[in-house]
Amino acid sequence: MKKLIGVGVAILVLVVVIFLMGPLYVVAEGRQAVVVRFGQIIKVDTDAGLKFKMPFIDNVVIYSKKIMAWDGEAQRIPTRENQFIWVDATARWRISDPVIFYQAVSDMNGAYSKLDDVIDSAVRTVISSNYLREAVRNTNGITESTTRETFETGDAEGSDSLRQLTQTAVSYEIIEKGRRQLSTDMLNIARQLTPEYGIEIIDVVPRQIRYSQELTESVYKRMIAERSQIAQAFRSHGEGKKAEWLGKQENEKRAILSKAYEEAETIKGLADAQATSIYAGAYSRDRAFFDFWRATESYKQTLPTFNKTLTTDMDYFRYLYSPRGR
C-alpha cells in the first residue's frame, strides 16, 4: 500500500513538473506558431487558441500573421537623365509561409535585413531606368491645364501689353508610365525575390521624392530667373507708361503755354493800341503838357539808375530847370 502511495506521489510530482515546464502554449489572434523539435519543424499552428507541445524538447517560435510595414532609408539615386534625387520608399508585407520564413531568415531582424536588400535594390533599379518626370508625376493632366498666371495693371490696354511681356510658352514632357506604374514595377521586381524567404510583399510606394542639393539649386535658379524676367517686364512696362505720361504732360504744357502766350500777346496788343490811342488824344489836346509828363515819367525810370551824373546840360534834362522845358 505504501508503495502505491509513493508511486502515485511520484507520478503526481512528475505531472506537476511537466506542466510547470510548459506543455501548453497560446497562439493569439493575428499570430502563428512554428513548433521545432531538435531543429526540425514538426508543425505550424495558424489558428488562435490553446496548443500542446512536448515539454523540454519542443521549441515554439511565434510570428505575426498581420500586414506589417517596412520603412527604408532615403537613397540618393540618379535618374535616366543623370539627375540625382532622394527617394524614400515604404512597403507593406506579411509572412506568407512560416516554414520557409523560419528556415530562411529565422527572426524579424533577419526579415527586415532581407527586405532592405530586396526593396532598396528594386527602387534603385526602377528609378535609375526612368526619367525624372516619370517619378514625380502620375498623369499628363498638367499638359491639359489652361490655368495661367495673370497680372493686373488697372487698365485693359496695360494688362494686355504686360501679359504679352510676361507670358511665356510652357511645354511639359509627356510621361509614359508615371509614378503609380513605377511603384508597380518596384513591386514586381521585389516579388520575384521574396518568396524564397517566405515573405509576400503587398505594395511598394515611394513615400517622398525630393531633389538633391545640386538639382534644388538649379531649380531655384530657374525660378529666380523666371521671376526676374517677370519683374523686368513690370519695370519695362512702368518705364514705358512713365515716358508716355511724361510725353502727354509735356505736350499739354506746351499747348497751355502756347495758348497763354497767344492770349497775352493779344491782350498786350489791345493794351498798346489803347495806350497809343490815349497818348494820341492827350497829345492832341495839350502837346506841351504831354511832353512834360512823358519827360518826368522818363526821369523816374532813369535817374535812380545813374551812379554818377557828370552833366545835365543836354536837351533830355531841359525840364529840370524850367517847367516850360526852355
C-alpha positions in Angstrom: 0.0 0.0 0.0 2.8 2.4 0.9 4.5 1.5 -2.4 1.3 2.5 -4.3 1.1 5.8 -2.4 4.8 6.5 -3.2 4.3 5.7 -6.9 1.2 7.9 -7.0 3.0 10.8 -5.4 5.9 10.4 -7.8 3.6 10.4 -10.7 1.8 13.4 -9.4 5.1 15.3 -8.9 6.2 14.3 -12.4 2.9 15.6 -13.9 3.3 18.9 -11.9 6.9 19.2 -13.2 5.8 18.6 -16.7 3.1 21.2 -16.5 5.4 23.6 -14.9 7.8 23.1 -17.9 5.1 24.2 -20.2 3.3 21.6 -22.3 0.8 24.2 -23.3 1.2 27.4 -25.3 -1.2 30.0 -26.6 -1.4 31.3 -30.2 -3.1 34.7 -30.0 -5.3 36.3 -32.7 -3.1 37.6 -35.6 -0.3 35.2 -34.6 1.1 31.9 -36.0 3.4 29.4 -34.4 6.2 27.1 -35.7 6.9 24.1 -33.5 10.5 23.0 -33.8 11.9 19.7 -32.3 15.7 19.2 -32.4 16.0 21.7 -35.3 13.2 20.1 -37.3 9.8 21.7 -37.9 7.1 19.5 -36.5 4.0 21.5 -37.2 2.7 25.0 -37.9 -0.3 26.4 -36.0 -2.1 29.3 -37.7 -5.3 29.2 -35.7 -5.7 31.0 -32.5 -6.1 29.0 -29.3 -4.5 26.8 -26.7 -2.0 24.4 -28.2 0.1 21.4 -26.9 3.8 20.7 -27.3 6.3 18.2 -25.9 7.9 19.7 -22.9 11.7 20.0 -22.8 12.2 19.1 -26.5 9.8 21.3 -28.5 10.5 24.9 -29.1 7.7 27.3 -30.3 8.5 30.3 -32.5 5.7 32.9 -32.8 5.3 35.0 -35.9 2.8 37.7 -36.8 0.1 37.0 -39.4 -0.7 40.7 -39.8 0.3 43.0 -42.6 3.5 44.8 -41.4 5.2 48.0 -42.6 8.7 48.4 -43.9 10.3 51.8 -43.9 13.7 52.1 -45.7 16.3 54.8 -45.5 16.3 57.5 -48.2 18.5 56.7 -51.1 20.3 59.2 -53.4 19.6 57.7 -56.9 20.4 59.0 -60.4 17.5 59.1 -62.9 17.8 58.1 -66.5 18.9 61.6 -67.5 21.5 61.5 -64.6 19.6 63.8 -62.3 20.2 62.8 -58.7 17.1 62.6 -56.4 16.5 61.3 -52.9 13.9 58.6 -52.8 12.3 57.5 -49.5 10.2 54.3 -50.0 7.9 52.4 -47.8 6.3 49.0 -48.2 3.7 46.6 -46.7 4.4 42.9 -46.3 3.4 39.7 -44.5 4.7 36.3 -43.7 3.2 34.0 -46.4 4.9 30.8 -45.5 6.1 30.5 -41.9 8.1 27.3 -42.6 10.2 28.9 -45.3 10.4 32.1 -43.3 11.9 30.2 -40.3 14.3 28.3 -42.5 15.5 31.3 -44.5 15.5 34.2 -42.0 14.6 32.8 -38.6 13.5 36.1 -37.0 12.1 39.5 -37.7 15.5 41.2 -37.7 16.6 38.9 -40.4 13.4 39.6 -42.4 13.9 43.3 -42.3 17.5 42.9 -43.3 16.4 40.9 -46.4 13.7 43.4 -47.2 16.2 46.2 -47.0 18.3 44.5 -49.7 15.4 43.4 -51.9 13.3 46.6 -51.9 16.2 49.1 -52.0 17.6 47.3 -55.0 14.2 47.3 -56.7 13.7 51.0 -56.0 17.2 51.8 -57.3 16.7 49.7 -60.5 13.3 51.3 -61.4 14.3 54.9 -60.6 17.6 54.8 -62.5 16.0 53.3 -65.6 13.3 56.0 -65.9 13.3 59.8 -66.4 12.7 62.2 -63.5 9.3 63.2 -64.9 8.1 59.6 -64.5 9.0 59.6 -60.8 7.4 62.9 -59.8 4.2 62.9 -62.0 1.4 60.5 -62.3 -0.6 61.8 -65.2 -0.4 64.2 -68.2 -3.1 66.4 -66.8 -0.7 69.3 -66.4 -0.4 69.5 -70.2 -4.1 70.0 -70.5 -4.4 72.7 -67.9 -5.4 76.1 -69.1 -4.6 77.9 -65.9 -2.1 80.8 -66.4 -0.7 83.3 -64.1 -2.2 86.7 -64.7 -1.1 90.2 -63.7 -3.4 93.2 -63.2 -2.3 96.7 -64.1 -5.5 98.7 -63.7 -6.3 99.2 -67.4 -7.2 96.7 -70.1 -4.6 98.0 -72.5 -1.9 97.8 -69.9 -3.0 94.3 -68.9 -2.8 93.1 -72.5 0.6 94.5 -73.1 2.0 93.2 -69.8 0.5 89.8 -70.4 2.4 89.7 -73.7 5.6 90.5 -71.9 5.3 88.1 -69.0 3.5 85.2 -70.6 5.9 82.5 -72.0 5.1 79.3 -73.8 5.4 76.4 -71.3 5.7 72.9 -72.6 5.6 69.8 -70.5 7.1 66.5 -71.5 4.7 63.6 -71.8 5.1 60.8 -69.3 4.8 57.2 -70.5 4.4 55.4 -67.1 4.0 57.7 -64.2 4.7 57.4 -60.5 2.0 54.7 -59.9 3.3 52.5 -62.6 6.9 52.8 -61.2 5.5 51.6 -57.9 4.0 48.6 -59.6 7.4 47.9 -61.3 9.2 48.1 -58.0 6.6 45.7 -56.5 7.0 43.2 -59.4 10.8 43.2 -59.1 10.7 42.7 -55.3 8.1 40.0 -55.5 10.4 37.8 -57.7 12.9 37.5 -54.8 10.9 37.4 -51.6 9.0 34.0 -52.0 12.3 32.2 -51.2 12.2 33.9 -47.8 8.5 33.0 -47.1 7.6 36.7 -47.5 4.9 38.3 -49.6 5.2 42.0 -50.4 1.8 43.7 -50.8 2.9 47.0 -52.2 5.9 49.3 -52.6 5.3 53.1 -52.6 7.8 56.0 -52.9 6.7 57.9 -49.9 8.8 61.0 -50.7 10.9 62.1 -53.6 13.0 65.3 -53.2 15.7 66.9 -55.3 19.3 66.6 -54.4 21.2 69.7 -53.3 22.6 70.3 -56.8 19.3 69.9 -58.5 17.5 72.0 -55.9 19.9 74.9 -56.5 19.3 74.5 -60.3 15.5 74.7 -59.8 15.8 77.7 -57.5 18.0 79.5 -60.0 15.5 78.8 -62.8 12.6 80.0 -60.7 14.6 83.2 -59.8 15.4 83.8 -63.4 11.7 83.4 -64.4 10.6 85.8 -61.6 13.4 88.3 -62.6 12.1 88.2 -66.1 8.6 89.0 -64.9 9.9 91.8 -62.6 11.9 93.2 -65.6 8.7 93.1 -67.6 6.9 95.1 -64.9 9.8 97.6 -64.8 9.8 98.0 -68.6 6.1 98.4 -68.7 6.3 101.0 -65.9 9.1 102.9 -67.7 7.1 102.9 -70.9 4.0 104.2 -69.1 6.1 106.8 -67.4 7.6 108.0 -70.7 4.1 108.0 -72.2 2.6 110.1 -69.4 5.6 112.5 -69.4 5.2 113.0 -73.1 1.5 113.7 -72.7 2.3 116.1 -69.8 4.9 117.9 -71.9 2.5 118.2 -74.9 -0.2 119.6 -72.6 2.3 122.0 -71.0 3.3 123.3 -74.4 -0.3 123.6 -75.6 -1.2 125.6 -72.4 1.9 127.9 -72.7 1.2 128.5 -76.4 -2.4 129.4 -75.7 -1.4 131.6 -72.8 1.3 133.3 -74.9 -1.3 133.9 -77.7 -3.8 135.4 -75.2 -1.0 137.5 -73.6 0.1 138.9 -76.9 -3.5 139.7 -77.8 -4.0 141.5 -74.5 -0.7 143.3 -74.9 -1.7 144.4 -78.5 -5.0 145.6 -77.3 -3.4 147.5 -74.4 -0.7 149.0 -76.7 -3.4 150.1 -79.1 -5.5 151.6 -76.2 -2.4 153.3 -74.8 -1.4 154.7 -78.2 -5.0 156.0 -78.6 -4.8 157.6 -75.1 -1.4 159.1 -75.9 -2.6 160.5 -79.2 -5.7 162.0 -77.5 -3.6 163.6 -74.8 -1.0 164.9 -77.3 -3.7 166.4 -79.5 -5.3 168.2 -76.5 -2.1 169.7 -74.9 1.1 168.9 -76.5 3.3 170.9 -74.0 1.8 169.1 -71.0 2.2 165.7 -72.8 5.9 166.4 -73.4 6.3 167.4 -69.8 4.5 164.4 -68.4 6.4 162.0 -70.6 9.8 163.6 -69.6 9.0 163.3 -65.9 8.0 159.7 -66.2 11.2 159.0 -68.0 13.2 160.7 -65.2 11.5 158.4 -62.7 12.8 155.4 -64.6 16.3 156.6 -65.5 17.6 158.8 -62.7 17.6 156.2 -59.9 19.8 154.0 -62.0 22.6 156.7 -62.5 25.6 156.1 -60.3 27.2 159.3 -61.4 26.0 162.3 -63.4 28.7 164.4 -65.0 26.5 167.0 -66.6 22.8 167.9 -67.1 23.5 170.3 -69.9 21.6 168.4 -72.6 18.1 168.6 -74.1 17.0 165.5 -72.2 17.2 167.4 -68.8 15.5 170.5 -70.0 12.5 170.2 -67.7 14.8 170.0 -64.6 15.4 173.8 -64.7 12.3 175.1 -66.4 8.7 173.9 -66.4 8.4 175.0 -70.0 11.4 173.0 -71.0 13.4 176.0 -72.2 
